[in-house]
């Protein structure tokens, strides 16, 4: 699969392996987000992905708390602007599951 990446010299073509485990159900956590296999497939493609931070974990680390606050703000904005009204109210939608996983 061919994509484009912006670098100092301009846009350059980037070839990525398509169909990693993160795109299929085997890489997704049924409770929301990705499971370890899904995160591993993204790391293999060069992404820096970490596991979700719950509210109790955020109390222990200010760095994790900042990551959680940033994620919650970003995803709540995406939920408001990028989803239909049915998806926003559906408790089984991926966005609502991930917001629950992060305790947003």
C-alpha positions in Angstrom: 0.0 0.0 0.0 1.4 3.4 -0.9 0.9 6.5 1.2 2.6 9.9 1.5 4.7 11.2 4.4 5.8 14.8 4.9 9.4 15.2 5.6 11.9 18.2 5.5 12.3 17.8 1.7 8.5 17.7 1.0 6.1 14.8 0.5 7.7 11.4 -0.1 6.0 8.1 -0.9 5.9 5.6 1.9 5.1 2.0 1.3 3.5 0.3 4.2 2.4 -3.3 4.7 -1.3 -3.3 4.6 -3.6 -5.5 6.6 -1.8 -5.7 9.9 -3.5 -7.4 12.9 -4.6 -4.0 14.1 -7.0 -3.7 11.2 -8.7 -7.1 11.9 -10.7 -8.3 14.9 -7.8 -10.5 16.1 -5.8 -7.3 17.0 -8.7 -5.5 18.6 -9.7 -5.7 22.2 -13.4 -6.5 22.6 -13.6 -4.0 25.5 -12.1 -1.2 23.3 -8.8 -0.2 21.8 -6.2 -2.7 20.6 -4.8 -5.8 22.3 -1.1 -6.6 22.5 -1.1 -8.4 19.1 -2.7 -5.3 17.5 -0.1 -3.0 19.2 2.7 -5.3 18.1 1.6 -5.1 14.5 1.5 -1.3 14.6 5.0 -1.3 16.1 6.2 -3.5 13.3 5.0 -0.8 10.9 7.0 1.8 12.7 4.4 3.4 14.9 5.0 4.3 18.6 1.9 3.0 20.3 1.4 2.4 24.0 -1.3 0.7 26.0 -4.3 2.8 27.4 -3.9 4.7 30.7 -6.8 4.3 33.1 -7.6 6.9 35.8 -6.0 4.9 38.6 -2.8 4.6 36.6 -2.8 8.3 35.8 -2.8 9.1 39.5 0.6 7.3 39.8 2.4 9.1 37.0 2.1 12.7 35.8 3.4 11.8 32.4 0.7 9.1 32.0 -1.9 11.6 33.3 -0.9 14.0 30.6 -1.2 11.3 27.9 -4.6 10.3 29.2 -5.9 13.9 29.3 -4.6 14.5 25.8 -6.2 11.4 24.4 -9.6 12.0 26.1 -9.7 15.6 24.8 -8.8 14.5 21.3 -11.2 11.6 21.2 -14.1 13.5 22.7 -13.7 16.1 20.0 -13.6 13.4 17.3 -16.7 11.8 18.8 -18.6 15.1 18.6 -17.5 16.0 15.1 -16.7 12.8 13.2 -19.4 10.4 14.2 -23.0 10.2 13.3 -25.6 10.6 16.1 -26.3 6.9 16.1 -22.6 6.0 16.5 -22.2 8.6 19.3 -25.0 7.0 21.3 -24.1 3.4 20.5 -22.4 1.8 23.6 -20.8 -0.8 21.3 -19.1 1.6 18.9 -15.3 1.5 18.8 -15.0 5.1 19.8 -17.2 4.7 22.9 -15.4 1.5 23.9 -12.0 3.2 23.7 -13.3 6.2 25.7 -14.5 3.8 28.4 -11.2 1.9 28.3 -9.3 5.2 29.0 -11.9 6.2 31.7 -12.8 9.4 29.8 
